[in-house]
């Protein structure tokens, strides 16, 4: 951690001038070091700053701690007492010794800062109220915090309200660099035992935590803090959340979707859940009635074909694959046929006499191994499919006459 870095000393510096102290090619990129550290390097769960150095695009920034040793100390001194190396990965070479104008991708930095500050407030409140620790923190499309204890959705909703109260009270955010003696007297959150310079971030009294990341200057800048989900994770929970514009965009997207659903169903947005439960129940009852009607239909059909022997070819309209299977099963059990083929027209506008048509099929038998005949059958009917030796299913494209002929030839 470089205490003198611009992102610590002058938090909202968006542009600065810096001289290149080294530039080395590596894997189609160039690793550049600057005499001023203004780009935040990845660390503390926070992603690196991006931006430009002159015309070069910054693709990544990584911090490398200097090891002990005279050479390293000399290097540190030469670099203006920087105790770390900050490696800027850029897309083109830069001239050593030349001063360049640097621009930080400010939208990205602020998004990271809002997220990071929001995360501290939530972690601080959870720690204060339940004593659980933040044991993992990730920022990508969505931010996640892992806690080492169980939290219910209701508890988290209470934390969310408290967190947004801290935001709305717009308290100042301060970074402190206490001495070792001072540190011993302060109660703060920390993930690990710390040595050397320790930076404490005070989120307006809502949280005090050792942190190397960037933060907003007042809690109001975070914007809304919205918890999205909670899942069990390694004996504790993983919480997903959005802050600021991420939360706003998420709200806009979900609200638009709710309004579309409301129009589609002609139901007021906040009544959709109840109405959907009723619709699902009605649909379940309908499914039950359809399966009862089908069952009676299969019985009647089997009754009318009960004396049919040999290969039975049956055509059904408007049946899905499950119904075709049930129909085949019924005819296998209740007729004298050795092999039963049930064919359903895929297109309801077509009929048995339409010529070439697309079919779904189910073929079953209690005595003939239909799987071993599937290949020959498919070859004749321009089809594909397979299954078990008692039952195969698939689809084909051919006329009814071809179907019937193939059944009688192959499935004997
Ligand atoms: Zn932090």
Boltz pocket constraint, residues with backbone or C-beta under 6 A from the ligand:
constraints:
  - pocket:
      binder: B
      contacts: [[A, 44], [A, 116], [A, 120], [A, 209], [A, 210], [A, 211], [A, 212], [A, 213]]
      max_distance: 6.0
